[in-house]
Structures are given as structure tokens and as C-alpha cells.
Amino acid sequence: MNLKVVVTGGAGFIGSHTVDKMIDRGWEVVIIDNLSTGLRANVNIGARLVQMDILDNTLVELFSREKFDCVLHLAAQTAVPYSIEHPDIDCQVNLLGLVNVMEACRKTGVKRVAIASSAAVYGDAASLPITEDMELKPGSFYGLTKCTSEKYLALYSQIYHIDYVALRYANVYGERQGDGGEGGVVSIFTRKIAEEQPMYVFGDGGQTRDFIYVGDVAEANCQALTAPVSAVNRVYNVSTQTQTSVNDLAALLNKAAAKSAKPNYLPARDGDIYHSTLSNKAAVTLLGWKPAMPLADGLGRTYHSIKEKL
Ligand SMILES: NC(=O)c1ccc[n+]([C@@H]2O[C@H](COP(=O)([O-])OP(=O)(O)OC[C@H]3O[C@@H](n4cnc5c(N)ncnc54)[C@H](O)[C@@H]3O)[C@@H](O)[C@H]2O)c1
């Protein structure tokens, strides 16, 4: 399939890996990114970068000139603690930004949109693994803007017939990850081990998360844009469906680095969820996607990429 795609946030962590896969598939890719957290250096030379804010009121003119087949919308305010301190800015970027993108889509005949949602929409779930039909109880404004984004897409689909896929990522890790945003524990620990600095764990380290490699997430993003019509207009978890404790993560990173750094334990943080894992059954059966990267290998790649840059 020869697609012309726009990727918002394509200079960021997940976006740049996804753009790499799109270029490999032979797609024409335009990136819209204001480079607030993304880097020009992340951008694949086969893609075209337009440095622009998703809130820009000339966005529709760009869409009108370019005539995109589909949109992957990743640009966002991504930090949960920042959303608690600044719900107004979180709402501006994550909701008004989304609506500006959707209006540009509607006015220029874009047929399909995929967006990055998050496990943050679930809050503290009643049982594990979390399935897509469970109640949404976000515990942060970030989680709230993500679940509201999904509702906007559902209504755009109903009213304006723009197909959508919303992908609720678990904790994404891999090369080019920053320390902020979600899932930062891997990059923080990796940097500490590489720099031989102490690692700090909140609580006893028995808390678990579902760590998914960025290349697998990038693959899900591409598949969402080409999935058959029978598999769209819905949300999917993108996860490994495996629980890994923070202590096990530290041990795996030590192994990858051939080191034996011991974590230091601090009191648990209020409101932190103890266990988390997302079911990936829907994505596996309906999108035909599955996670391919074993955690130990993905952590090894992450460690070596960070080590090289020190
Ligand atoms: N990393 C994770 O574990 C994770 C988990 C769940 C969901 N997500 C979601 O995935 C998406 C990508 O996250 P990421 O981890 O790659 O973060 P990132 O910060 O690396 O990427 C975000 C990109 O968006 C750009 N951007 C931000 N605000 C913008 C604006 N107003 N206009 C234009 N560009 C803007 C940034 O410059 C950056 O390149 C986000 O929507 C995030 O909420 C990430």
C-alpha cells in the first residue's frame, strides 16, 4: 500500500521509531512537530519535518496543500505529574490540539486517524489483566485528556465518518527515550547504571508494570493505519500482557550492563498503582499484531544506546 501519512510528534521517542518503519514500508511521511521534547536528530532522512505546533491555526492549510491519506497523532503533553500541576496546559495541548488536528482532517477529507492513548485511562483497575471494556477511572488530568480524546474520535467517526484507532500503550521503553513522560523508569535506571549512579525505587520494588518495546509499539501504529475496516473504530491495548517487577527490571538491566548495582529503597509514593498489566488479546486477534521483542533483548539495546551517548 502506498500511503501519504502525517505523523504529529514524529520527532519524539515513539514517533521517530514509527516513522522509521513507515519509511521502510515505502510510505511518504510528513512530520509535524514543534520540537518541544522531540529532536531533529531523531528524524529519518526519508521524512519531511514541518516545525509547527498542533495548535497552529494554519494547520488546515498545510493539510489542504498536502492531501494526506491518514494521520498518526502522537504529539502531546506526555508527563503525568505535569498534568496535575498544569491541567490547563495539558488540556490545551492534548484536547484543543487534537480537535485542531481533527478539524484539519475533516476539512481535507482524511480517511483514517490513529492516536496514542494510554494505560493511564484505566487508573487503579479492579482486576488484571486490564481489558479494553473495563471502567475508565483516570487518576490524572493526563489520563482524563487521553480518555476524552478517544471519545472525540468516536464522535468524529460517527458524525464525519473518519475511521479511527486509539491505541492504549502500556509502559513503552527503548532507544531515544527521554526521562520525562510515561514509562521513564527504564531510561532513568538505565542512565543511572551506565553512569554508575545510585538507583532509587519508591516502595519495595515488588510493584509491577507491563513494559513494551518501542519497536513493537511502532509496528502497532503502522498496522492501525492499514487494518481492515472491520478492525477499526475502536480502542486497543498495546502491551506484552506480562507483569515485570521494578526489582526484576533492575536485575535485567544489571545483566545487560554486566553490572551489579543495588537499588536504594524510598517510601512508596501516594497514589502509585501497585500492579499493572494490559490484555493484548484484542490487538493480537483483530489487528494481527503481536509483541516481538523479549524484554531482556530490548533492555540490552536500550542500555547500549544510552551508554554510547555518554
Ligand atoms: N512513552 C510512553 O510510555 C507512553 C505511554 C502511553 C502513551 N504515550 C503517548 O505516546 C505519544 C508519544 O509519546 P512519546 O513517549 O514519544 O513522547 P515524546 O515527548 O518523545 O514525543 C512527543 C512529541 O510531540 C511533540 N510535541 C509536543 N507538543 C507538541 C505540540 N503542541 N505541537 C507539535 N508537536 C508537539 C514533541 O516535540 C515530541 O517530539 C504521546 O501522545 C504520549 O502521551 C506514551
The ligand as an SDF file (V2000), in Angstrom:
LIG
                    3D

 44 48  0  0  0  0  0  0  0  0999 V2000
    6.2330    6.7290   26.3650 N   0  0  0  0  0  0  0  0  0  0  0  0
    5.2250    6.0430   26.9110 C   0  0  0  0  0  0  0  0  0  0  0  0
    5.4400    5.1280   27.7340 O   0  0  0  0  0  0  0  0  0  0  0  0
    3.7920    6.3460   26.5030 C   0  0  0  0  0  0  0  0  0  0  0  0
    2.7820    5.5610   27.0790 C   0  0  0  0  0  0  0  0  0  0  0  0
    1.4560    5.8210   26.7190 C   0  0  0  0  0  0  0  0  0  0  0  0
    1.1580    6.8190   25.8080 C   0  0  0  0  0  0  0  0  0  0  0  0
    2.1640    7.5770   25.2860 N   0  0  0  0  0  0  0  0  0  0  0  0
    1.7840    8.6140   24.2940 C   0  0  0  0  0  0  0  0  0  0  0  0
    2.5410    8.4080   23.1020 O   0  0  0  0  0  0  0  0  0  0  0  0
    2.7250    9.6530   22.4280 C   0  0  0  0  0  0  0  0  0  0  0  0
    4.1970    9.8710   22.1180 C   0  0  0  0  0  0  0  0  0  0  0  0
    4.9010    9.9350   23.3580 O   0  0  0  0  0  0  0  0  0  0  0  0
    6.4890    9.8330   23.4680 P   0  0  0  0  0  0  0  0  0  0  0  0
    6.7700    8.9800   24.6650 O   0  0  0  0  0  0  0  0  0  0  0  0
    7.0820    9.5010   22.1630 O   0  0  0  0  0  0  0  0  0  0  0  0
    6.8320   11.3440   23.8950 O   0  0  0  0  0  0  0  0  0  0  0  0
    7.8250   12.4070   23.2230 P   0  0  0  0  0  0  0  0  0  0  0  0
    7.8240   13.5980   24.1430 O   0  0  0  0  0  0  0  0  0  0  0  0
    9.1240   11.7860   22.8900 O   0  0  0  0  0  0  0  0  0  0  0  0
    7.0750   12.7570   21.8740 O   0  0  0  0  0  0  0  0  0  0  0  0
    6.0880   13.7600   21.7710 C   0  0  0  0  0  0  0  0  0  0  0  0
    6.4280   14.5830   20.5430 C   0  0  0  0  0  0  0  0  0  0  0  0
    5.3940   15.5600   20.3400 O   0  0  0  0  0  0  0  0  0  0  0  0
    5.9890   16.8350   20.1080 C   0  0  0  0  0  0  0  0  0  0  0  0
    5.0390   17.8360   20.5970 N   0  0  0  0  0  0  0  0  0  0  0  0
    4.6340   18.0400   21.8760 C   0  0  0  0  0  0  0  0  0  0  0  0
    3.7410   19.0480   21.9190 N   0  0  0  0  0  0  0  0  0  0  0  0
    3.5620   19.4640   20.6360 C   0  0  0  0  0  0  0  0  0  0  0  0
    2.7580   20.4670   20.0310 C   0  0  0  0  0  0  0  0  0  0  0  0
    1.9620   21.2530   20.7690 N   0  0  0  0  0  0  0  0  0  0  0  0
    2.8270   20.6320   18.6860 N   0  0  0  0  0  0  0  0  0  0  0  0
    3.6480   19.8470   17.9320 C   0  0  0  0  0  0  0  0  0  0  0  0
    4.4340   18.8900   18.4490 N   0  0  0  0  0  0  0  0  0  0  0  0
    4.3890   18.6980   19.7850 C   0  0  0  0  0  0  0  0  0  0  0  0
    7.2970   16.8090   20.8920 C   0  0  0  0  0  0  0  0  0  0  0  0
    8.2570   17.7410   20.4070 O   0  0  0  0  0  0  0  0  0  0  0  0
    7.7420   15.3670   20.6910 C   0  0  0  0  0  0  0  0  0  0  0  0
    8.5140   15.2190   19.5240 O   0  0  0  0  0  0  0  0  0  0  0  0
    2.1070   10.7210   23.3360 C   0  0  0  0  0  0  0  0  0  0  0  0
    0.8130   11.0010   22.8850 O   0  0  0  0  0  0  0  0  0  0  0  0
    2.0700   10.0450   24.6980 C   0  0  0  0  0  0  0  0  0  0  0  0
    1.0570   10.5850   25.5160 O   0  0  0  0  0  0  0  0  0  0  0  0
    3.4690    7.3660   25.6040 C   0  0  0  0  0  0  0  0  0  0  0  0
  1  2  1  0
  2  3  2  0
  2  4  1  0
  4  5  1  0
  4 44  2  0
  5  6  2  0
  6  7  1  0
  7  8  2  0
  8  9  1  0
  8 44  1  0
  9 10  1  0
  9 42  1  0
 10 11  1  0
 11 12  1  0
 11 40  1  0
 12 13  1  0
 13 14  1  0
 14 15  2  0
 14 16  1  0
 14 17  1  0
 17 18  1  0
 18 19  2  0
 18 20  1  0
 18 21  1  0
 21 22  1  0
 22 23  1  0
 23 24  1  0
 23 38  1  0
 24 25  1  0
 25 26  1  0
 25 36  1  0
 26 27  1  0
 26 35  1  0
 27 28  2  0
 28 29  1  0
 29 30  1  0
 29 35  2  0
 30 31  1  0
 30 32  2  0
 32 33  1  0
 33 34  2  0
 34 35  1  0
 36 37  1  0
 36 38  1  0
 38 39  1  0
 40 41  1  0
 40 42  1  0
 42 43  1  0
M  CHG  2   8   1  16  -1
M  END
$$$$
